[in-house]
Amino acid sequence: MTVVLPRLGIGTAAFGGLFTPVADSDALDAVRVAAELGVGYFDTAPRYGHGLAEERLARGLRETGADAVVSTKVGWLLGAGDAVAPDWTERGIRASLESSLDRLGRDHVDIAFLHDPDDAADAVRRSAYPALRRLRDEGVVRAIGFGMNHADPLAALVREFDVDVVLIAGRFTLLDHRALTTLLPTCAATATRVVVGGVFNTGLLAEPSAAARYDYRPVDAAVLDRALRCQEICAAYDVPLAAAAVQFPLLHPAVGTVLVGCRSGAEVAANVEAAGREIPAPLWAELAAAGYVPAGLLTAV
């Protein structure tokens, strides 16, 4: 893969108003602060706010003059209003990417992910993956891969198709280790770069409370209790839970980059601080003993 990804990137679903509306000024401030703090990778998608996230990211990058790595996603076409529909044909893939390039104000993107092709294996095989390969050959994208929320189907795709990078969201966190069983070993064996998103499990691991969401839904009591206990263990070492959550995926050698979603410049700054916070080895060991960290990941800590 020719694209060099940093350890920390910014996910832009919030720029599209995921769960809560975000003002233009806040989204633009997030890009500005990221540029000032040296965060040079942004992931976006046309489905984030029906194109709004891409438009806001483009404006922020233009106004800051930042030279950033940008990934977006293809496979879904935006329609009138909030309508969106999957289209895995070559025409659909090209139309999806072309509309994203228009919103981003670019003639190429660094990475194009097929977005959530969970139930489209035949179409991926027949048309979507070959289309991505051709776009990479043409230089319209520099790297290709899959972006999904489900680890086992993503692992199956990695075994079948030669891709540069994958994005897995919410399945390799302090509370959810499902990517460890099949996906991460498969990516390690195939030298496929892994980007992990959703490290806060939709916010719970950023600020545990009964009002938080977990995996896009209201959190139940048992999961909340686990998050609060994890926070207590971290607090005993004077480490914020968010710092452990951001750094946890990077314990696995197949993971090269973590994405954090941000709604404002203040959130960007807080996440950059969390990513750089020193975490003592005894804390990782205690988290492993409590089941939050697979013990096998701690050999190099």
N, C-alpha and C positions, 0 to 999 in steps of 0.2 A: 504494500500500500504506500503510495507516494505522499499521502496527506499526513502531516505530523500533527497529532492531537495533544493538547496539554492535559494535565491531570484533572483540571477543573474546567467545566464549561457551564453555560447558562441555558436552561430550557425556557422556552418562551410561551408555553401554553397559557400562562397567566396574562401575557400581553393580549391574548385574545379574550380575556374575561372569564377564564375558567372559575366557576363557582361564584366569583365576585367581580363586578366591573372594575376595571383599572383605567385611570385617567391617562390620556396621552402623555401628559407631563411626567407621570410616574414611570411609564414604560420607557420614555426617552431618557429619563434620569438613570434608570437601571443600566441602559446601554452606555451612557456617559461614564458612570462610576466603574463599570466593568472595564472600559477602555483605560481609565486612569489607573486602575489596579492591576492591569496587565492580563485580564481574562480575555483570551483571544479566540474563543470558540462559542458559537451560538447554534442551538438546534431549534428548528421551527417546523411548521407544517401548514398547508392550506386549511386543514380542518380546525386549526386553532383560531377561533373567532371568525370563521368563514373568510379567511384571508387577512384579517386585521393584524394578527401577530406578525406575519411577513411584512406587511406595509409599515408597521411601527418599527420593526427591526431595521428595515431598509432606511427609514428616515434617521434613526439613531446612528447608524453606521455612517451615513452620509454627513450628518452634522458633526460627528466627532472625527471623521476622517480615519477611523480605525481600520486597520488591515486585519480582518478577522477571518477565521475559518467558519464557513457556514454549511450546515446540513439542513436539508428539507426532505419532505416525504412525497411519494407519488402513489397513484393507484386509486385516488378518489377525486371525482369531478364535482365542483361546486355548481349548484343550480340556483334558481331564483329563491329569494328569501333565505331560509336556513337549509334548503335542500342540499343533500350531498349523496352521491351514489358511487359505488365501486365500479371501476372499469379497468380490467387487467389486460386489455388488448394493447397492442403496440400503439395504436392511435390514441388510446386513452392515456397510456403512460406518457407519451410525448405531449399530449394536450395538458395533462396535469403539470408536467415540468415547465412547459412554456408559460403557463399562467403564473406559476410561482416565480419564474425568472422576471416576468413583467412586474409583479408586485415588489420583488426584491431589487429591481433595477440593476440586474446583473446579466452577463451573457453566459455564465456558468455557475454551478455550485460545486463546492468541494466534495460533498457526499450526498447521494440520493438514496434514501431508504424506501423499500416497498413497505407501505404502512398497513400493518395489521392484516396480512393475507392469511389469516388463520384457517379459513374454510375455502381457500382458493388454490390448493396445491396443484391441481391440474392446469389451471389458468396460468399460474406462475411458471410451470414447466413449459407450457405451450407458447406463451407470448410475453408475459411480463418480464421474466428474467432475461430472455434473449434481447428484449428491448433495452433493458438496462445495460447489458453488455455492449450493445451497439452505441448507446449514448456515451458510454465511457470511451469506447474506441474513437468516437468523433470528438472527444474533448469537451463535451457539454457538461459532463460530470467527471470528477477525478477519481472517485471511489464509489463503490456500490455495496448495498447490503440490505438487511431486513430490520425493521423496527417493530417490536411486538411487546405485549404484556404477558405472554404465556411462554414459559421456558421450554417445555418439552417439544411443542410444535416448532419452535425456533431452532432447537437443536437438530430436529429432523431436516429442516431446510439447510442448515449449515453442512450436514453430512452429504446432502445431495448436490448442492450448488457451490460453486467456487465464488465466494464473496470476500470483500476486503475487511468488512467491519459489520458488527451487529449492535443494535441498541435494545437492551432489555430493561423494561420499566417495572419497578416495584417488586421484583422477584429475587433480589439479592440485597437484603437489608438486615438490620439487627433483628427484625421480627419475622422475616420471610427468607428462607434459604433455598427455595425451590430451584433456583438456577444452578445450585451446586451439584445436583445429582447427574444431570445429563448435559446441560448447555455449556457450562464452563469447562468440563473435561473435553468436550467435543471441540470447543474453540481453541483450547490449548493444543490439542492434537493436530489441528488444521492450521495453526498459526493465524487464526482469525481474531482481529482486534475486537475487544468488547468495551462498549460504552454502557454504563449503568445509570439509568435515570430513576426517578421516583424514590430516592434514598430516604425520604421522610415518610414514605407510605401515605401520601396525600395530606401530609401535615402533622400527623400524630407524633412523629419522632422529632418534630421541630418544637412543638409546644403541646405536650400531653394534657388533655382535658376532656371532659365529657362532651364538650362542644366540637372537638376535633373530628376530622374525617380519617378513615382508614380504608385504603383501597377504594377510594371514590364514594364510600358510603359512611353513614354515621357509625362511630366506633361502638362496639359492644363492650360490656363491662369487663369480660375476661381479658380481651386484648388491651384495653386501657390499663388494667392492673399490671400487665406485663410491661407496658411502656413506662408506667410510673416507677416500677421496680428498677428498670434499666436506668432511668433518670437518677434514682437514689444511689445506685452503685457508682455512676459517673460522678455525682456530686461529692461523694466521699473522697474522690481524688481531685476535686476542684476542676473538673472537666465538664463543660456543658454537654448535654445529651446530643445536641446538634453536631458537635465536633466529632463525636464517636460515630454518629450516623453517616456523616459525609465521608469520613476516612475508612469506615469498615470495608466497603467493596474493594478498595485498593489493596487489601491484605491478600487477595487472590492474584497470582501472577498473570492470569489471563486478562485481568481488568486493567485497562490503561487510563480510562477517563471516567469521571463522575459528573453527571449533570445535576444542577440544582435549579429549581424553578424560583424565579424572583419577580416580585411585583413592584419593586422600587429600588432606588439606589441604596437606601439603608439596608434592605435585605441582601443586596449584592455584597455590600461591605461586611455584613455579619457572616455571610457564608464564606467569603474569602478568609475572614479571620478564623472561622471554624475549620476550614481546610488546612490552615497553617498551624493550628494549635497543637502543641506537643502532647502526645498521649503516652503516658508511662506504660511500659510492658506489664507491670502488675495489674493495671486496669484491664487490659485486654485479657489477661489470664483469668481475672475474676468474672468478666463477662462471658468467657468461655465456660467457666465452671457453672454459670447460671443458665447456659444454653443459648445465649445471644450470639455467640461467635463459635463456629465450628472449630474444635481444638486443632485440627490439622492445618489450619491457616496460620498458626502462631510460630511455626518453626523458624521463620526469619525475623520475628519481632524481638 
